[in-house]
Amino acid sequence: MSKVLVSRTEITGLFHEMMLQMDLLEETMSSSLKIEREEMEEVMKHQINRLHLTLDEVEKVMAEHRMPKVQNQKQINFNQNAYSV
């Protein structure tokens, strides 16, 4: 078996290179998460806007259906008896 001699400077150089790669990986992951979060926020904003529009339409339809019912109700003349005799 042969011995492999590695100098302290080579180990230090490899360690620094590994640390730089880890920093690069961390930055890449961080920017990726930031982009993903921004995309999700944009999707959520779009969905909230659609929900508001839908709710506005529902309120509009409900108001349209409520108005004829209110208009069709007969007013009770309180001077008359409620029951016919």
KEROMAR-280098 format. One line per 10 residues: number of its first residue (from 1); their letters; for each residue x, y, z of N, C-alpha, C. Coordinates in pm, 1 decimal, decimal comma. Layout:
<dofis>
NUM	a	X Y Z X Y Z X Y Z  ...
</dofis>
This chain:
<dofis>
1	mskvlvsrte	83,7 -116,9 0,0 0,0 0,0 0,0 88,7 123,9 0,0  51,8 214,7 -83,8 134,5 334,8 -92,8 72,6 447,0 -11,4  155,1 530,5 35,5 108,5 645,5 113,7 83,6 763,3 20,9  -24,0 831,5 48,2 -55,7 952,0 -27,7 -26,6 1069,9 63,1  59,6 1153,1 16,7 95,3 1271,5 95,4 16,6 1391,4 44,2  -52,1 1454,8 133,8 -129,8 1573,4 100,6 -80,3 1685,1 190,4  -48,0 1794,1 129,0 5,6 1905,3 208,3 -107,9 1981,5 275,5  -70,0 2054,6 374,4 -166,1 2136,5 448,5 -227,6 2242,0 357,4  -151,7 2297,6 267,0 -205,0 2400,3 176,3 -307,0 2341,3 79,8  -284,5 2215,5 35,6 -381,9 2151,0 -52,7 -514,2 2127,0 21,0
11	itglfhemml	-504,7 2081,6 145,6 -624,7 2059,5 225,9 -697,8 2191,0 248,3  -621,7 2294,3 279,9 -682,0 2426,3 302,0 -749,0 2475,8 174,3  -681,6 2455,4 60,3 -738,4 2497,9 -67,9 -868,2 2423,5 -98,4  -868,1 2292,6 -75,5 -989,3 2214,0 -97,2 -1101,9 2256,8 -3,8  -1064,3 2285,0 120,2 -1165,0 2329,5 217,6 -1226,7 2461,9 173,6  -1144,6 2555,8 130,6 -1195,6 2685,9 85,5 -1283,4 2670,0 -38,3  -1242,5 2582,6 -129,9 -1323,1 2558,4 -249,2 -1459,4 2499,1 -211,4  -1457,6 2405,8 -117,2 -1582,0 2345,9 -71,2 -1671,0 2451,2 -5,2  -1614,6 2537,6 73,7 -1692,3 2643,1 138,9 -1751,4 2739,5 35,8  -1674,4 2771,8 -68,6 -1727,0 2858,6 -174,4 -1843,7 2791,2 -247,1
21	qmdlleetms	-1832,5 2661,3 -272,7 -1940,3 2588,6 -337,9 -2064,8 2585,0 -248,5  -2044,9 2570,4 -119,6 -2158,0 2571,3 -26,3 -2224,4 2708,7 -24,1  -2144,3 2814,8 -25,5 -2200,3 2950,4 -30,6 -2280,6 2971,7 -158,7  -2225,8 2923,9 -270,9 -2295,6 2936,5 -397,7 -2426,7 2858,7 -394,9  -2424,8 2739,6 -340,1 -2545,8 2658,4 -328,3 -2649,3 2728,6 -240,3  -2602,8 2785,4 -130,1 -2694,1 2857,0 -39,7 -2758,3 2976,9 -109,2  -2679,0 3053,4 -184,3 -2732,8 3168,2 -257,0 -2832,7 3123,6 -363,5  -2799,4 3015,4 -433,5 -2888,4 2963,9 -536,8 -3021,0 2920,4 -476,5  -3015,4 2848,6 -367,3 -3137,9 2803,2 -300,7 -3218,4 2921,3 -249,5  -3150,2 3019,7 -193,8 -3218,1 3137,4 -141,1 -3290,0 3212,8 -252,7
31	sslkiereem	-3222,7 3233,7 -363,8 -3286,2 3306,2 -474,4 -3399,1 3223,6 -534,9  -3382,5 3092,8 -539,0 -3487,4 3005,8 -590,5 -3611,2 3013,7 -501,9  -3592,1 3010,9 -371,2 -3705,1 3021,6 -278,3 -3771,4 3158,3 -288,4  -3690,1 3261,3 -307,2 -3745,6 3396,2 -320,7 -3832,3 3406,0 -446,0  -3784,7 3351,3 -556,1 -3861,2 3354,1 -681,1 -3989,6 3273,9 -665,4  -3978,2 3157,4 -603,3 -4096,1 3073,8 -582,6 -4198,5 3144,4 -494,3  -4152,1 3210,3 -388,7 -4242,8 3283,2 -299,7 -4311,3 3397,2 -374,8  -4236,1 3469,9 -456,6 -4294,8 3579,9 -533,3 -4399,6 3528,8 -631,9  -4370,1 3415,1 -695,8 -4466,8 3357,2 -788,5 -4593,8 3314,3 -714,9  -4577,4 3253,6 -598,6 -4693,5 3211,2 -520,3 -4774,9 3331,5 -474,3
41	eevmkhqinr	-4708,5 3438,1 -432,7 -4778,9 3559,3 -391,9 -4859,0 3616,1 -508,7  -4800,7 3613,2 -628,1 -4869,4 3663,5 -746,6 -4992,8 3578,9 -777,0  -4979,2 3448,1 -766,8 -5093,3 3358,8 -790,2 -5202,1 3384,9 -686,5  -5162,3 3402,1 -561,3 -5260,2 3427,7 -454,9 -5330,7 3560,5 -476,7  -5257,7 3662,9 -517,7 -5320,1 3792,7 -546,0 -5422,7 3778,9 -658,0  -5386,5 3704,6 -761,5 -5478,5 3683,3 -873,6 -5604,2 3610,1 -826,9  -5586,6 3507,6 -744,9 -5701,4 3432,3 -694,7 -5789,4 3518,6 -604,4  -5728,4 3602,8 -522,8 -5806,3 3693,1 -436,5 -5885,9 3791,7 -520,9  -5823,3 3844,1 -626,1 -5895,5 3936,7 -714,6 -6013,1 3867,0 -782,4  -5992,5 3743,5 -827,3 -6101,6 3667,1 -888,1 -6213,2 3642,0 -787,2
51	lhltldevek	-6175,0 3612,4 -663,6 -6274,8 3589,8 -558,9 -6356,6 3715,6 -533,5  -6289,9 3831,0 -529,6 -6361,7 3957,5 -510,3 -6459,9 3981,8 -624,5  -6415,7 3955,2 -747,1 -6505,4 3974,2 -861,7 -6625,2 3880,1 -853,3  -6598,5 3756,6 -814,5 -6706,8 3659,0 -801,0 -6804,8 3702,2 -693,7  -6753,2 3747,2 -579,7 -6840,6 3793,2 -472,1 -6921,8 3914,9 -514,4  -6860,3 4004,1 -589,2 -6933,7 4120,2 -640,0 -7048,3 4076,7 -730,8  -7021,0 3977,7 -816,2 -7125,8 3927,2 -904,6 -7237,6 3859,9 -825,1  -7201,8 3783,4 -723,1 -7302,2 3717,5 -639,5 -7388,9 3822,2 -569,2  -7326,5 3925,2 -514,1 -7402,3 4031,5 -447,8 -7494,8 4102,0 -546,0  -7447,3 4123,3 -668,3 -7528,3 4188,4 -770,5 -7650,5 4103,1 -803,3
61	vmaehrmpkv	-7630,8 3973,6 -824,5 -7741,2 3883,6 -855,9 -7838,8 3875,9 -739,5  -7788,3 3866,6 -618,8 -7875,4 3860,3 -500,8 -7957,4 3987,9 -488,6  -7895,6 4101,6 -514,9 -7967,9 4228,9 -506,9 -8076,3 4235,2 -613,6  -8046,1 4182,9 -733,0 -8146,1 4183,6 -840,0 -8263,9 4094,3 -804,3  -8239,5 3982,3 -740,0 -8347,9 3891,7 -701,7 -8425,8 3945,8 -581,5  -8360,1 4019,7 -496,3 -8425,5 4073,6 -377,2 -8518,0 4188,5 -413,9  -8482,6 4271,1 -509,5 -8561,5 4389,1 -544,6 -8702,5 4353,5 -591,3  -8723,6 4259,2 -684,3 -8862,4 4228,1 -724,8 -8945,6 4175,2 -609,0  -8888,9 4099,1 -520,0 -8964,1 4046,9 -406,0 -9013,4 4161,4 -318,1  -8929,1 4257,5 -295,3 -8967,7 4371,9 -212,1 -9074,2 4453,8 -283,3
71	qnqkqinfnq	-9061,9 4469,7 -412,8 -9158,2 4549,9 -487,4 -9291,8 4478,5 -502,0  -9293,9 4344,3 -508,7 -9416,6 4268,5 -528,7 -9498,1 4252,7 -401,5  -9440,3 4277,8 -286,4 -9514,6 4262,1 -161,9 -9622,2 4370,7 -153,4  -9742,8 4326,3 -115,6 -9851,4 4422,7 -98,4 -9835,7 4490,2 37,0  -9863,6 4615,7 35,9 -9860,9 4686,0 163,3 -9991,2 4660,6 236,0  -9979,2 4634,7 361,6 -10097,6 4607,9 443,0 -10152,0 4740,5 493,8  -10279,0 4759,7 469,9 -10344,3 4877,9 521,8 -10383,6 4847,5 666,1  -10323,5 4913,6 759,6 -10345,8 4883,3 899,9 -10479,3 4938,9 951,0  -10550,2 5012,6 867,6 -10683,1 5058,7 904,7 -10789,4 4950,8 884,3  -10756,6 4848,3 805,9 -10851,1 4740,8 781,0 -10826,0 4626,8 876,9
81	naysv	-10930,6 4546,4 897,3 -10915,1 4427,4 979,1 -10831,7 4325,0 903,3  -10752,7 4250,5 973,4 -10667,8 4152,2 908,0 -10749,6 4032,8 862,0  -10860,8 4001,7 931,2 -10943,3 3886,6 895,5 -11075,3 3936,4 841,0  -11121,9 3869,9 736,2 -11253,6 3909,1 684,6 -11360,7 3849,5 776,6  -11466,8 3923,5 798,0 -11572,3 3880,3 890,3 -11692,3 3833,2 815,0
</dofis>
